[in-house]
Amino acid sequence: MRTGPLALTLGDPAGIGPEIVAGAWNELRRSGPPFVVVGDYQSVASASGASNVRRVLAPVDALAIFEDALPVIDLPLKSPVVAGQPSSSAAPSIIQWIETAAGLALSGAVSGVVTAPIAKAQLYEAGFKFPGHTEFLGELTQAATFDGARGPIMMLIAQDLRVSLVTVHSPLADVSGLITVEAIVNAGLVTAQALRIDFGIGAPRIAVAALNPHGGESGGIGREEIEIVEPAVRALRELGVDATGPYPADTLFPEAMRGNYDAAVCLYHDQALIPVKMLDFWGGVNVTLGLPIVRTSPDHGTAFDIAGRGLARPDSLIAAIRMADQIARARAG
C-alpha cells in the first residue's frame, strides 16, 4: 500500500487548473485518494473559497486534513494572473511546480504525480525546451530507471481502450521519418511492461497500427509497413511480446476488435487521440509509461476560453487521480 498522498501540480493558473483541482477535491475529499496541490495557494483559494484551502509544509501533513481542507504546498507566483489571460510571467512557477512534484515522487514523499494542463506557448516564451509534460518528466527522472524501461512513452486511456504512442508532439509531415524499428519496439516493450506491472495483465497482447491507408496496400500506397512496422512486430514477438499487426487504423479500434488486444501502439498523435476522445471525451486519462515515478494527467488542455467562468468539468482530472492511485498501489504490491 502507498504511504503518501499524490502530488497534484496546478498547471497554468490562468487556465482551468485551479477550478478543476478544487472540483476534484470536492468530489474525492471523503471517498477518493488524498492529494496535495503543488502550486500557488492564492490561485487555488480564489477558485474554491479560502475557507477550505490550507497551506501545508510537507505532503504527509495533507493526510490529516484532506477531508476538511484542500492542502496546498504554496510556491507562490511572482506576479498575479487573470483567469483566461495566459502570461509567460507564470512560466517559471509552473516549471518549478512540476520539478517539485517530481522530486517529491522520486524521494518517496508522494506516491505519484498528477499534472493539471499547461500551455506550451507561454512556456516556450520563457525558454522551456521540451515539447510537453511527458518529455520534461522524462528528463527530470532520467537518472533513475524503472525495470530497464526506456520511457517516457505516452499512453491514453478511455474506458477499456488503451493506446500508446511512438511519436507524440511531432508535425505530421515528419512522422514517416521519425518512426523506426527501434522506436516501435521500444514503445511496444514499455507498453507491455506497464500492462504487466501497472495494470496487472499477466500476458499482455499488443496491436500495432499501420501508418498508411489500408496498411499501405502491400506497398502500393506506402512502404513503411513493409520496411519498418512489420519488422518491428516480428522483433517484438522474438523478444517475447504478444504483438500483432500492422493493422490499418480505421479497422483497429471498433468495439468488436478491441477485445482482441490489451493496448494498441499507434504511430502518431491524432491516430491515438481521436478514438480515445470519441469514446470518452470527458473521462480520458494520459499516463506516462516507463518512468520510475507514477504520472497521470487529464486528457485535455488549459481551456483558457472558459477559465474562471464556472464551466470547467473535473471529470478527466478525477479519473487521472484515481488512475494514479491505482497504479501506485499496483507498484507497491
Secondary structure, 3 states (H helix, E strand, C coil): CCCCCEEEECCCCCCCHHHHHHHHHHHHCCCCCCEEEEECHHHHHHHHCHHHEEECCCHHHHHHHCCCCEEEEECCCCCCCECCECCHHHHHHHHHHHHHHHHHHHHCCCCCEEECCCCHHHHHHCCCCCCCHHHHHHHHCCCCCCCCCCCCEEEEEECCEEEEECCCCCCHHHHHHHCCHHHHHHHHHHHHHHHHHCCCCCCCEEEEECCCHHHHCCCCCCCHHHHHHHHHHHHHHHCCCEEEEEECHHHHCCHHHHCCCCEEEECCHHHHHHHHHHHCCCCCEEEEECCCCCEEEECCCCCCCCCCCCCCCCHHHHHHHHHHHHHHHHHHC
